[in-house]
């Protein structure tokens, strides 16, 4: 059974709670990500998604110079490195999120996305089908 540690992204870019909304938005664009963890040192304290930027920043007319801590989500759902991919998928489904931080205690060690899990499961299914096809008897070889 595959574990979260097998597919998670390590060395995740983070932001500080005092970084401005603008700085975080620029970093997300540069990194090509839809969310970014907010950490005090190594301690995970929040997450910001592209949706947060729209709903909590633009719609509420926050100043781009406001600290990201004003709009970050501080109710964070996490998994551990040793958790199964099924557990990670269940966490995402039950909380309707596409990415979950991977923590050791309160320390951020990675992030796992639904896309990562679906690619892994698709490949596993394809590998099983291929193995099945290879293993079937095709009659005598000439």
NUZA-361150 format. One record per atom (N, C-alpha, C): atom name; residue number from 1; y negated, z, x negated. Coordinates in nm, 3 decimals. Each point is the difference from the previous one (the first is absolute). Last residue first. Layout:
residues N
R_a_k_v_w_u
R_CA_NUM_Y_Z_X $
...
end
This chain:
residues 142
R_a_k_v_w_u
R_N_142_1.990_-3.188_-0.517 $
R_CA_142_0.068_-0.119_-0.053 $
R_C_142_-0.035_-0.024_-0.143 $
R_N_141_0.035_0.460_0.325 $
R_CA_141_-0.092_-0.079_-0.080 $
R_C_141_0.077_-0.117_-0.057 $
R_N_140_0.106_0.284_0.474 $
R_CA_140_0.033_-0.023_-0.141 $
R_C_140_-0.104_-0.090_-0.068 $
R_N_139_-0.173_0.296_0.413 $
R_CA_139_0.119_-0.083_-0.022 $
R_C_139_0.021_-0.026_-0.148 $
R_N_138_-0.340_0.284_0.172 $
R_CA_138_-0.036_-0.138_0.030 $
R_C_138_0.118_-0.093_-0.023 $
R_N_137_-0.130_0.559_0.098 $
R_CA_137_0.095_-0.097_-0.055 $
R_C_137_-0.040_-0.140_0.044 $
R_N_136_-0.357_0.410_-0.063 $
R_CA_136_0.089_-0.065_0.096 $
R_C_136_0.091_-0.100_-0.071 $
R_N_135_-0.358_0.244_-0.222 $
R_CA_135_0.130_0.068_0.007 $
R_C_135_0.097_-0.066_0.097 $
R_N_134_-0.457_-0.145_-0.058 $
R_CA_134_0.073_-0.022_-0.126 $
R_C_134_0.142_0.054_0.010 $
R_N_133_-0.294_0.077_0.362 $
R_CA_133_0.033_-0.142_-0.011 $
R_C_133_0.081_-0.030_-0.125 $
R_N_132_-0.162_0.439_0.057 $
R_CA_132_0.100_-0.029_0.102 $
R_C_132_0.044_-0.146_-0.010 $
R_N_131_-0.356_0.135_-0.270 $
R_CA_131_0.125_0.057_-0.049 $
R_C_131_0.114_-0.028_0.097 $
R_N_130_-0.429_-0.124_0.137 $
R_CA_130_0.046_-0.084_-0.110 $
R_C_130_0.132_0.049_-0.055 $
R_N_129_-0.209_0.261_0.328 $
R_CA_129_0.048_-0.126_0.058 $
R_C_129_0.055_-0.092_-0.109 $
R_N_128_-0.205_0.399_-0.139 $
R_CA_128_0.125_0.029_0.069 $
R_C_128_0.059_-0.127_0.059 $
R_N_127_-0.424_-0.030_-0.195 $
R_CA_127_0.102_0.022_-0.104 $
R_C_127_0.136_0.027_0.063 $
R_N_126_-0.371_-0.034_0.285 $
R_CA_126_0.035_-0.131_-0.056 $
R_C_126_0.108_0.013_-0.107 $
R_N_125_-0.172_0.396_0.180 $
R_CA_125_0.075_-0.072_0.103 $
R_C_125_0.045_-0.136_-0.053 $
R_N_124_-0.279_0.254_-0.274 $
R_CA_124_0.130_0.065_0.009 $
R_C_124_0.087_-0.072_0.101 $
R_N_123_-0.446_-0.137_-0.042 $
R_CA_123_0.079_-0.041_-0.116 $
R_C_123_0.139_0.061_0.005 $
R_N_122_-0.301_0.132_0.329 $
R_CA_122_0.031_-0.141_0.017 $
R_C_122_0.088_-0.048_-0.114 $
R_N_121_-0.168_0.437_-0.024 $
R_CA_121_0.104_-0.011_0.101 $
R_C_121_0.040_-0.144_0.024 $
R_N_120_-0.355_0.081_-0.298 $
R_CA_120_0.123_0.056_-0.053 $
R_C_120_0.113_-0.016_0.099 $
R_N_119_-0.428_-0.123_0.136 $
R_CA_119_0.049_-0.093_-0.101 $
R_C_119_0.133_0.047_-0.057 $
R_N_118_-0.222_0.284_0.298 $
R_CA_118_0.054_-0.116_0.070 $
R_C_118_0.053_-0.104_-0.098 $
R_N_117_-0.215_0.386_-0.172 $
R_CA_117_0.127_0.035_0.063 $
R_C_117_0.061_-0.122_0.067 $
R_N_116_-0.427_-0.045_-0.188 $
R_CA_116_0.097_0.025_-0.106 $
R_C_116_0.138_0.026_0.059 $
R_N_115_-0.361_-0.040_0.298 $
R_CA_115_0.035_-0.130_-0.058 $
R_C_115_0.106_0.016_-0.108 $
R_N_114_-0.197_0.383_0.186 $
R_CA_114_0.099_-0.057_0.090 $
R_C_114_0.047_-0.135_-0.053 $
R_N_113_-0.185_0.341_-0.362 $
R_CA_113_-0.050_-0.075_0.116 $
R_C_113_0.115_-0.054_0.083 $
R_N_112_-0.128_0.417_-0.386 $
R_CA_112_0.100_-0.094_0.049 $
R_C_112_-0.054_-0.063_0.128 $
R_N_111_-0.181_0.284_-0.479 $
R_CA_111_-0.021_-0.036_0.141 $
R_C_111_0.109_-0.100_0.038 $
R_N_110_-0.100_0.420_-0.404 $
R_CA_110_0.018_-0.140_0.037 $
R_C_110_-0.035_-0.024_0.145 $
R_N_109_-0.047_0.422_-0.229 $
R_CA_109_0.078_-0.067_-0.104 $
R_C_109_0.023_-0.148_0.030 $
R_N_108_-0.327_0.473_0.128 $
R_CA_108_0.032_-0.138_0.032 $
R_C_108_0.076_-0.063_-0.116 $
R_N_107_-0.021_0.536_0.131 $
R_CA_107_-0.042_-0.102_-0.095 $
R_C_107_0.047_-0.138_0.043 $
R_N_106_0.092_0.446_0.190 $
R_CA_106_-0.124_-0.058_0.054 $
R_C_106_-0.051_-0.114_-0.088 $
R_N_105_0.503_0.094_-0.011 $
R_CA_105_-0.088_0.112_0.034 $
R_C_105_-0.122_-0.058_0.068 $
R_N_104_0.178_-0.370_-0.149 $
R_CA_104_0.083_0.105_-0.059 $
R_C_104_-0.086_0.125_0.011 $
R_N_103_-0.017_-0.503_0.282 $
R_CA_103_-0.052_0.118_-0.070 $
R_C_103_0.111_0.083_-0.061 $
R_N_102_-0.169_-0.505_0.237 $
R_CA_102_0.118_0.069_-0.052 $
R_C_102_-0.053_0.114_-0.086 $
R_N_101_-0.231_-0.291_0.435 $
R_CA_101_-0.003_0.048_-0.137 $
R_C_101_0.131_0.070_-0.035 $
R_N_100_-0.043_-0.398_0.369 $
R_CA_100_0.000_0.146_-0.015 $
R_C_100_-0.003_0.035_-0.148 $
R_N_99_-0.100_-0.434_0.388 $
R_CA_99_0.015_0.046_-0.139 $
R_C_99_0.004_0.151_0.000 $
R_N_98_-0.049_-0.241_0.404 $
R_CA_98_0.071_-0.102_-0.077 $
R_C_98_0.023_0.038_-0.146 $
R_N_97_-0.044_0.284_0.503 $
R_CA_97_-0.071_-0.038_-0.123 $
R_C_97_0.086_-0.100_-0.076 $
R_N_96_0.081_0.289_0.423 $
R_CA_96_-0.064_-0.130_0.013 $
R_C_96_-0.090_-0.034_-0.118 $
R_N_95_0.314_0.380_0.088 $
R_CA_95_-0.144_0.025_-0.013 $
R_C_95_-0.083_-0.129_0.005 $
R_N_94_0.481_0.001_0.038 $
R_CA_94_-0.040_0.111_0.087 $
R_C_94_-0.150_0.029_-0.006 $
R_N_93_0.193_-0.343_-0.280 $
R_CA_93_0.011_-0.032_0.143 $
R_C_93_-0.053_0.112_0.087 $
R_N_92_0.022_0.065_-0.470 $
R_CA_92_-0.100_-0.102_0.034 $
R_C_92_0.001_-0.028_0.150 $
R_N_91_0.329_0.288_-0.165 $
R_CA_91_-0.132_0.063_-0.012 $
R_C_91_-0.109_-0.098_0.041 $
R_N_90_0.437_-0.165_-0.028 $
R_CA_90_-0.014_0.088_0.117 $
R_C_90_-0.137_0.068_0.000 $
R_N_89_0.116_-0.256_-0.376 $
R_CA_89_-0.025_-0.088_0.116 $
R_C_89_-0.019_0.083_0.127 $
R_N_88_0.123_0.230_-0.391 $
R_CA_88_-0.136_-0.053_-0.014 $
R_C_88_-0.036_-0.087_0.120 $
R_N_87_0.438_0.158_-0.023 $
R_CA_87_-0.092_0.111_0.028 $
R_C_87_-0.144_-0.048_-0.009 $
R_N_86_0.332_-0.302_-0.125 $
R_CA_86_0.005_0.022_0.145 $
R_C_86_-0.097_0.111_0.040 $
R_N_85_0.074_-0.090_-0.452 $
R_CA_85_-0.091_-0.098_0.058 $
R_C_85_-0.004_0.014_0.151 $
R_N_84_0.113_0.439_-0.278 $
R_CA_84_0.060_-0.131_0.024 $
R_C_84_-0.107_-0.095_0.056 $
R_N_83_-0.121_0.420_-0.333 $
R_CA_83_0.026_-0.034_0.140 $
R_C_83_0.062_-0.139_0.010 $
R_N_82_-0.168_0.215_-0.409 $
R_CA_82_0.145_0.003_0.027 $
R_C_82_0.036_-0.028_0.145 $
R_N_81_-0.461_0.022_-0.158 $
R_CA_81_0.071_-0.105_-0.075 $
R_C_81_0.148_-0.007_0.037 $
R_N_80_-0.329_0.189_0.375 $
R_CA_80_0.032_0.038_-0.138 $
R_C_80_0.078_-0.113_-0.067 $
R_N_79_-0.391_-0.005_0.414 $
R_CA_79_0.143_0.006_-0.029 $
R_C_79_0.015_0.041_-0.145 $
R_N_78_-0.414_0.046_0.416 $
R_CA_78_0.050_-0.035_-0.132 $
R_C_78_0.152_-0.001_-0.002 $
R_N_77_-0.493_0.007_0.314 $
R_CA_77_0.146_0.005_0.012 $
R_C_77_0.056_-0.053_-0.130 $
R_N_76_-0.499_0.230_0.150 $
R_CA_76_0.076_-0.097_-0.076 $
R_C_76_0.149_0.023_0.020 $
R_N_75_-0.521_0.117_0.170 $
R_CA_75_0.134_0.030_0.050 $
R_C_75_0.091_-0.108_-0.057 $
R_N_74_-0.459_-0.024_-0.078 $
R_CA_74_0.055_0.110_-0.080 $
R_C_74_0.134_0.049_0.055 $
R_N_73_-0.335_-0.463_-0.022 $
R_CA_73_0.097_0.069_0.083 $
R_C_73_0.059_0.112_-0.085 $
R_N_72_-0.509_-0.209_-0.074 $
R_CA_72_0.143_-0.006_-0.035 $
R_C_72_0.085_0.073_0.104 $
R_N_71_-0.496_-0.039_-0.021 $
R_CA_71_0.076_-0.087_0.090 $
R_C_71_0.149_-0.005_-0.031 $
R_N_70_-0.327_0.271_-0.243 $
R_CA_70_-0.051_0.005_0.138 $
R_C_70_0.081_-0.084_0.097 $
R_N_69_0.070_0.013_-0.480 $
R_CA_69_0.060_0.116_0.066 $
R_C_69_-0.046_0.012_0.146 $
R_N_68_-0.179_-0.320_-0.314 $
R_CA_68_0.119_-0.046_0.073 $
R_C_68_0.067_0.115_0.075 $
R_N_67_-0.533_0.003_-0.107 $
R_CA_67_0.127_0.022_-0.069 $
R_C_67_0.118_-0.040_0.089 $
R_N_66_-0.479_-0.251_0.043 $
R_CA_66_0.064_0.127_0.040 $
R_C_66_0.130_0.017_-0.077 $
R_N_65_-0.293_-0.389_-0.010 $
R_CA_65_-0.013_0.095_-0.110 $
R_C_65_0.059_0.136_0.035 $
R_N_64_-0.031_-0.365_0.309 $
R_CA_64_0.098_-0.037_-0.103 $
R_C_64_-0.006_0.094_-0.120 $
R_N_63_-0.131_0.156_0.501 $
R_CA_63_-0.062_-0.065_-0.116 $
R_C_63_0.109_-0.031_-0.102 $
R_N_62_0.103_0.020_0.532 $
R_CA_62_-0.012_0.087_-0.118 $
R_C_62_-0.068_-0.080_-0.111 $
R_N_61_0.117_-0.111_0.489 $
R_CA_61_-0.123_-0.027_-0.076 $
R_C_61_-0.023_0.100_-0.112 $
R_N_60_0.380_-0.068_0.316 $
R_CA_60_-0.081_0.122_0.010 $
R_C_60_-0.130_-0.010_-0.079 $
R_N_59_0.311_-0.362_0.001 $
R_CA_59_-0.023_0.031_0.142 $
R_C_59_-0.086_0.124_0.020 $
R_N_58_0.128_-0.126_-0.447 $
R_CA_58_-0.088_-0.100_0.062 $
R_C_58_-0.033_0.038_0.144 $
R_N_57_0.294_0.305_-0.218 $
R_CA_57_-0.119_-0.028_-0.080 $
R_C_57_-0.094_-0.093_0.075 $
R_N_56_0.427_0.139_0.176 $
R_CA_56_-0.073_0.123_-0.033 $
R_C_56_-0.126_-0.023_-0.082 $
R_N_55_0.289_-0.366_0.155 $
R_CA_55_-0.013_0.093_0.112 $
R_C_55_-0.091_0.119_-0.032 $
R_N_54_0.096_-0.333_-0.342 $
R_CA_54_-0.060_-0.063_0.118 $
R_C_54_-0.031_0.104_0.108 $
R_N_53_0.217_0.138_-0.394 $
R_CA_53_-0.131_-0.053_-0.038 $
R_C_53_-0.071_-0.062_0.120 $
R_N_52_0.446_0.149_0.048 $
R_CA_52_-0.094_0.113_-0.008 $
R_C_52_-0.141_-0.049_-0.032 $
R_N_51_0.346_-0.316_-0.015 $
R_CA_51_-0.035_0.035_0.139 $
R_C_51_-0.098_0.118_0.003 $
R_N_50_0.189_-0.130_-0.408 $
R_CA_50_-0.102_-0.096_0.039 $
R_C_50_-0.045_0.026_0.144 $
R_N_49_0.182_0.425_-0.242 $
R_CA_49_0.051_-0.133_0.028 $
R_C_49_-0.116_-0.093_0.033 $
R_N_48_0.107_0.500_-0.268 $
R_CA_48_-0.097_-0.085_0.068 $
R_C_48_0.064_-0.137_0.017 $
R_N_47_0.157_0.555_-0.099 $
R_CA_47_0.023_-0.145_-0.010 $
R_C_47_-0.115_-0.069_0.071 $
R_N_46_0.106_0.529_-0.245 $
R_CA_46_-0.032_-0.089_0.111 $
R_C_46_0.038_-0.143_-0.028 $
R_N_45_0.077_0.379_-0.298 $
R_CA_45_-0.069_0.073_0.108 $
R_C_45_-0.033_-0.089_0.120 $
R_N_44_0.319_0.069_-0.492 $
R_CA_44_-0.031_-0.089_0.111 $
R_C_44_-0.066_0.080_0.112 $
R_N_43_0.012_0.105_-0.545 $
R_CA_43_0.036_0.049_0.133 $
R_C_43_-0.046_-0.097_0.109 $
R_N_42_-0.086_-0.018_-0.485 $
R_CA_42_0.126_-0.064_0.039 $
R_C_42_0.043_0.037_0.140 $
R_N_41_-0.501_0.035_-0.093 $
R_CA_41_0.091_0.006_-0.115 $
R_C_41_0.125_-0.078_0.036 $
R_N_40_-0.190_0.016_0.394 $
R_CA_40_-0.080_0.090_-0.083 $
R_C_40_0.088_0.027_-0.121 $
R_N_39_0.020_-0.442_0.352 $
R_CA_39_0.057_0.113_-0.074 $
R_C_39_-0.110_0.082_-0.067 $
R_N_38_0.143_-0.421_0.381 $
R_CA_38_-0.113_0.078_-0.049 $
R_C_38_0.057_0.126_-0.064 $
R_N_37_0.213_-0.527_0.109 $
R_CA_37_0.006_0.146_0.006 $
R_C_37_-0.126_0.063_-0.058 $
R_N_36_0.043_-0.488_0.252 $
R_CA_36_-0.010_0.062_-0.132 $
R_C_36_0.005_0.151_0.016 $
R_N_35_0.095_-0.527_0.268 $
R_CA_35_-0.022_0.145_0.003 $
R_C_35_-0.008_0.052_-0.143 $
R_N_34_0.064_-0.459_0.096 $
R_CA_34_-0.053_0.039_0.130 $
R_C_34_-0.021_0.148_0.016 $
R_N_33_-0.015_-0.361_-0.450 $
R_CA_33_0.079_0.096_0.077 $
R_C_33_-0.069_0.035_0.131 $
R_N_32_-0.124_-0.268_-0.424 $
R_CA_32_0.073_-0.074_0.103 $
R_C_32_0.090_0.090_0.083 $
R_N_31_-0.327_0.091_-0.374 $
R_CA_31_0.143_0.026_-0.015 $
R_C_31_0.084_-0.079_0.100 $
R_N_30_-0.475_-0.026_0.016 $
R_CA_30_0.040_-0.043_-0.134 $
R_C_30_0.150_0.015_-0.022 $
R_N_29_-0.186_0.162_0.406 $
R_CA_29_-0.007_-0.146_-0.007 $
R_C_29_0.049_-0.051_-0.135 $
R_N_28_-0.036_0.463_0.056 $
R_CA_28_0.108_-0.051_0.084 $
R_C_28_0.003_-0.153_-0.004 $
R_N_27_-0.355_0.216_-0.220 $
R_CA_27_0.126_0.020_-0.071 $
R_C_27_0.118_-0.055_0.080 $
R_N_26_-0.423_-0.003_0.205 $
R_CA_26_0.004_-0.096_-0.110 $
R_C_26_0.132_0.012_-0.075 $
R_N_25_-0.083_0.317_0.334 $
R_CA_25_0.021_-0.132_0.059 $
R_C_25_0.012_-0.108_-0.107 $
R_N_24_-0.115_0.435_-0.137 $
R_CA_24_0.140_-0.006_0.043 $
R_C_24_0.032_-0.137_0.059 $
R_N_23_-0.445_0.091_-0.121 $
R_CA_23_0.084_-0.007_-0.120 $
R_C_23_0.147_-0.014_0.037 $
R_N_22_-0.311_0.069_0.355 $
R_CA_22_-0.015_-0.132_-0.061 $
R_C_22_0.092_-0.016_-0.122 $
R_N_21_-0.031_0.421_0.206 $
R_CA_21_0.073_-0.093_0.087 $
R_C_21_-0.004_-0.140_-0.060 $
R_N_20_-0.059_0.386_-0.355 $
R_CA_20_-0.067_-0.046_0.121 $
R_C_20_0.090_-0.095_0.080 $
R_N_19_0.164_0.423_-0.312 $
R_CA_19_-0.032_-0.142_-0.011 $
R_C_19_-0.065_-0.045_0.131 $
R_N_18_0.184_0.441_-0.065 $
R_CA_18_-0.145_-0.019_-0.013 $
R_C_18_-0.040_-0.146_-0.021 $
R_N_17_0.462_0.152_0.030 $
R_CA_17_-0.067_0.023_0.128 $
R_C_17_-0.152_-0.017_-0.005 $
R_N_16_0.324_-0.287_-0.321 $
R_CA_16_-0.042_0.140_0.006 $
R_C_16_-0.072_0.022_0.133 $
R_N_15_0.396_-0.381_-0.107 $
R_CA_15_-0.144_0.027_-0.002 $
R_C_15_-0.022_0.150_0.011 $
R_N_14_0.424_-0.356_-0.187 $
R_CA_14_-0.049_0.102_0.092 $
R_C_14_-0.152_0.005_-0.007 $
R_N_13_0.473_-0.323_-0.141 $
R_CA_13_-0.144_0.023_-0.011 $
R_C_13_-0.041_0.101_0.105 $
R_N_12_0.502_-0.011_-0.203 $
R_CA_12_-0.084_-0.046_0.110 $
R_C_12_-0.147_0.030_-0.030 $
R_N_11_0.468_0.029_-0.237 $
R_CA_11_-0.134_-0.018_-0.059 $
R_C_11_-0.098_-0.059_0.101 $
R_N_10_0.479_-0.102_0.156 $
R_CA_10_-0.045_0.114_-0.082 $
R_C_10_-0.140_-0.032_-0.054 $
R_N_9_0.323_-0.160_0.439 $
R_CA_9_-0.098_-0.042_-0.099 $
R_C_9_-0.047_0.125_-0.072 $
R_N_8_0.499_-0.048_0.237 $
R_CA_8_-0.141_0.040_0.014 $
R_C_8_-0.086_-0.060_-0.110 $
R_N_7_0.495_-0.033_0.070 $
R_CA_7_-0.087_-0.110_0.041 $
R_C_7_-0.148_0.035_0.004 $
R_N_6_0.369_0.303_-0.132 $
R_CA_6_0.048_-0.131_-0.044 $
R_C_6_-0.098_-0.113_0.031 $
R_N_5_-0.056_0.464_0.141 $
R_CA_5_-0.037_-0.020_-0.141 $
R_C_5_0.040_-0.138_-0.052 $
R_N_4_0.129_0.149_0.439 $
R_CA_4_-0.141_-0.039_-0.007 $
R_C_4_-0.038_-0.031_-0.144 $
R_N_3_0.513_-0.057_0.100 $
R_CA_3_-0.098_0.107_0.015 $
R_C_3_-0.141_-0.057_-0.011 $
R_N_2_0.528_-0.197_0.140 $
R_CA_2_-0.122_-0.007_-0.080 $
R_C_2_-0.096_0.111_0.036 $
R_N_1_0.550_-0.009_0.020 $
R_CA_1_-0.118_0.000_0.084 $
R_C_1_-0.125_0.000_-0.089 $
end
